Amino acid sequence: MSRKKTLSRKKAISLLVGAAALVGGTAVAMTGTSQASVVCDGLATALGNNESFIAAQRAAPDALSEARIANRVAVIEEIERKQAASNCEVGEGGSGADAGDEASSGASPGGGAQPGGEADAGSGADAGSAAGAGNTGDAGNAGGSAEGDVVCAGSTVTLSGEAGAPAASSNQFPVGTTLRVTNLDNDKSTTVQVSSVSGSCALLNNEAFEQVREPGKFLIRNARIEQIQSAGQ
């Protein structure tokens, strides 16, 4: 009788240990899946914004629509490469309402480049968005601000198609992190806060991208991204 009780206790302990390991493994798997889902959702949203912008430009073209569409196609190709690298469904796009509204007015991102190469003031802050709350961006020469830590070396920088005050989204840094993005081809920089999650190291919204873009281009291939301040500091 005693031996049976001993075996029963040992068996029960073994079953409990196995169950605990199974639960722990499931939790780890779910965490990994959740993180991957966040990245894929961010990429899908960016893709959808750009697709909506293209569709609206084709529906109501103007003299600059062809150039805008060509640049947005390049942006979409970059997003699709990131989707493939992140094991997301390539070509899957999310909601593109913001980009569609913007494009339907005939404007390029952040107010857009005009034929003379000048940019207007853009649409300003979006009262319904938390993006860059209290942050107006810091555009200017790259050497005029405090030094930061260079991150995501070799990354290109695109735009999200989202309106609002200058802000960024990221899959590397939490909300509240301050980043400076410099376009090394024209030495223009913008300092913004991360306000949401995306599938890129730094994805600029329209207003922030307008501060560093070259006329007629919507992809920065030669960029420097610096972390100026951590979230919460």
N, C-alpha and C positions, 0 to 999 in steps of 0.2 A: 504494500500500500504506500509506504513512504517513498519507494523508488518511483512509482507512478506519479506521485505528487511532485517530486523533484523534476522529472522529465516534463511534466506539464508546465511547471514554472519556467523552465529553460525554453520550452517551445513558445510560451507566451511572450517572453522577453525578446526572443528572436523575431517573432512576428511584429512586435511593436517597433523594433529597430528598423526592420525592413519597411514598415509603413512610413516611419519618419523620413527615411532616405528617399522614398518615393515622393512624398509630399515636397521635400526640399528640392528634388530634381525637377518636379513640375513647376515649382515657383521660379527657379532659375530659367527654365525654358520659357515661361510666360513673360518674365522680365525681358529676355532677349527678343521675344516676339513683339512685345509692346514697343521697345526702342526702335526695332526695324520698321514697325508700322508708322511711328511718328516721322521717321525719315521719308518713307514712301509717300505719306500723306502730304508732307511739305513739298516734295518734288511734283506730285500730282497737281497740287494747287498752283504752283508756279507755271507748270505746263498749261493748265487750263486757262490761266490769266492771259498767257501769250497767244494761245489759240483763239480766245475770244477777241483779243485785240486785232489779230489778223482778219478774222471774219468780219468785224465791224469796219475795218479799213476797206475791205473788198466790197462791202455793201454800200459804202459812201466814200468813194475814193476822192483824193485831191491830188495836187501836183507832187506831193511828197510821199504818197501812200506806197508807191512801188519800193522806194528806198527803205521805208519803215518796215514793210513786210519782209524784205530780204534780210534785214538785220534781226527781226524777230524769228525768222526761220533758223538763223544761226544760233540764236539763244535756245530754241527748242531742241536743236541737235545736241547742244551741250547738256541740256537737262536729261535728254534720253540716254546720253552716255553715262550720266550719274545714276540714272535709274538702273541701267544694266549692271553697273559696278556695285550697286547696293542691293542687288537681287530683287528689285521691284519689277512690277509689270511695266515693260517698256511701252511708252506711248499712252499710258493711262493719265488722263487729265482730270483735275478736280474742278471746283466752281471757278468760273472766270468772270463773275459779275463785275468786279471792279475794273478789270481791263476792258471789258466790253463797254461799260459806261464811258470810260475815258476815251476809247477809240471812236465811239459814235459821235463825239464832239469834234472829231477831226484833229485832235491834239496828239502830239507824241508824248512819251512818258515825261511826267513832271512838268508839263506845259509845252514841251517839245521844242525842237530846233526850227526856227523860222527860216525862210529862204536866204536871209542875209546872215545866217549863222548865229543869230541872237536867240536867247531863250527868254520866255516871259517868266513871270513870278510863280507860275504853277498854280495848282488848285488850293494850296494852303493846307491847314490842318483839318483833319476829318474829325468832327466832334464826336462821332460814334466809335472812334478807334482809340485804343490805348497806345498805339504805336508812337514811340518817341514822345510821350507825354512830358511836357516841360522841356523838351529838347529841340532846339532849332537848327542843330547841325553846326559844324564849324568848317566852312569851306575856305580854301586858300592854299598858300604855298606849303608844301610838305614839311619844310624846315621850321615853320613858325610855331609849333606846339611842342609839348613835353614829349620826351622819348618814350616809346613803348616797346614791348616785346614782340618781335616779329613772329607771326604764327601762320600756319597753313601755307608754307612756302610753295610757290608754283601754282597756287590756285588762281583760276580765273574768277572774275566777278561779273554777275549779270544782275538784272533787275526783276523784281517780283511782279510788276504790273499793278501794285497796290498804291492807292493814294494815301494822303496824310502827311503829317510833319516828318522830316527826315528821320529815318529809323532803319534798322537792319533785322534780319532773322538769321538763325544759325543752327546747325546741328552739332556744333562744337562747344558753344558757350551758352550759359544759362541767361535767362531774361535778366536785364539789368547790367550786363557787362558792357563796358564802353570800348568800342573799337574805332580805329582810324583806318580808313581805306584810301590808298593813294594810287592814282593812275600815273604810272611812271612814264607814260608816253607824253603826258602834258604837264606833269608835276602838280596836278591839282589833287587836293585831299578833302575828305569830309570825316568828321568825328561824330559818331552816332551811338545810340544805345541799342542793344539787342532787345526787341520787344516781343518776339515770337520764335517758333521753331520752323526750320525749313530743311531742305536737303543739301544745303551748301554750308561751307565754312562761314561765308558772309554773303548774304543776298540782300541787296539794297532795294528799298522801295523807290518809287518814281522820283520823289523830291530829292532824296539823297543821291541817287544816281545822276540826276541832272547837274549836281554840283561838281561832278568829276568826269563826266562824259566828254568824248570828242564829238563834234558835230556829225550827225548822221550815223553814229555807231551806238550799239546797245549791248556790246560785250567788251569788257576790259580784259585783254589777254595778258597784259604786262602790269600786274598789280602787286602792291605790297599791303598786307593786312597786319595791323599791330593791335595788341591788346593794351589799352591805356589804363583801364581800371577794372577790377573784378566786380562781380555782382555784389551788391550790399555794402560797398565801400563808399 
